[in-house]
Amino acid sequence: MAKSALAFINPDILVWAREQAGLTIEAAAEGIAVSADKLAKCEAGDDHLTFPQFLKAANFYKRAPALFYLDERPQGFQPIQDFRHLHDAEVAMTPALEWAIRQARERRELALELRQDVQEPVSEFTLRAALTDNVEAVGQAIRDYLGIQQSAQQGWRAKAFDNWRAAIEAKDVLVFMVPRLDLTEMRGVAVADTLLPIILVNSKDRTNGRTFTLLHEFCHLVVRASGISGMSLDAPEPAKARVEQFCNAVAAAALVPRDWLLSEPLVARKGATQWDNDDLTALAARFGVSREVVLRRLLTLGRTTRAFYESQRALFQKEYDDLADTKSKGGPPRHLTVLSQLGRSFTQLVFQGYYDRQLTLRDVANHLNMQVKAVPDIERAAFGLRG
């Protein structure tokens, strides 16, 4: 029987991961199903875990496998504010959410190292605003920074999220989709680092909801406020919710610019403050957003009433709840799901590390959470190749 391949990981990070998990050599060895002597030798660099043992160790320590290939231990991660909870009481994150944020930060560490290895400098995130700035002006500044043109956006429709994401990733922002996490835990997360800031979006959200979340979290980066959001378009009133209120308003302004909306023939010729579903659907498709976002903008701009908005919002929420209860049938191939979760920018960077001989093929498979035999499929998808 052929021997399993060895995992040539950084032994110091193997030690660090165990210590961070608060485990003794004996307890860790039992969880990984190796002897304590074997694990001690691997931590000292005198022996190596097999690849299956290494994957088991990464899973047991709740760390991304990619982290173990870094040259140095990650720097201590600072906690981020949870904007979902606006009371003084401390509310602990669930293990699943904590893991998703930690995994994203570890991927950022990997991306920084790979960019250095392939000699591609990282652009500093320079767009900045204050909570006292004019919402419409900040929304337009975001469009200008990302290079979003009205002529292009009005053709995106169902592809709006993909195009906004591509524009944001082009500014050296990492955007990851988080699978298998309930929407009650989070809709989005922002980690506002100056280099390679991070946005997380819950993949369980509806398509147009993802687009709003993406821009909401991007605004968090702009105001340098890392945090976890579980927002609606109407954030609560306490002072702690001020960032959420501002980011909600800016996201809506960026997605649906004031002058563009008011110049739409459907809006310009309609003097009434009530809107039928067909009108809202047509406008939503035009901007690539949800009907709720359009109606909220109409409310902000004085083209509908609070009473009508609230009545329609209740109907929208029922539709969202009904969709959430509908079980999906099947889904895209595994490699396309992974590409959606990791993003084209990060995936291409991993392959660049391979092309520059900084990574092995097995490293690539590990970083992308794919089997080696499936790597060509995600490579073709990442670079838009056929065959």
Secondary structure, DSSP 8 states (H G I E B T S, - for coil): -----B----HHHHHHHHHHTT--HHHHHHHHTS-HHHHHHHHHTSS--BHHHHHHHHHHHT--GGGGG-SS--------EETT--SSS-----HHHHHHHHHHHHHHHHHHHHHHHTT----B------TTS-HHHHHHHHHHHHT--HHHHTTTGGGHHHHHHHHHHTTT-EEEEE-S--TTT-SEEEE--SBS-EEEEETTS-HHHHHHHHHHHHHHHHTT--EEE---SS---SGGGHHHHHHHHHHHHHHS-HHHHHHSHHHHT---S---HHHHHHHHHHHTS-HHHHHHHHHHTTSS-HHHHHHHHHHHHHHHHHHHHS-----S-HHHHHHHHH-HHHHHHHHHHHHTTSS-HHHHHHHTT--GGGHHHHHHHHTT---
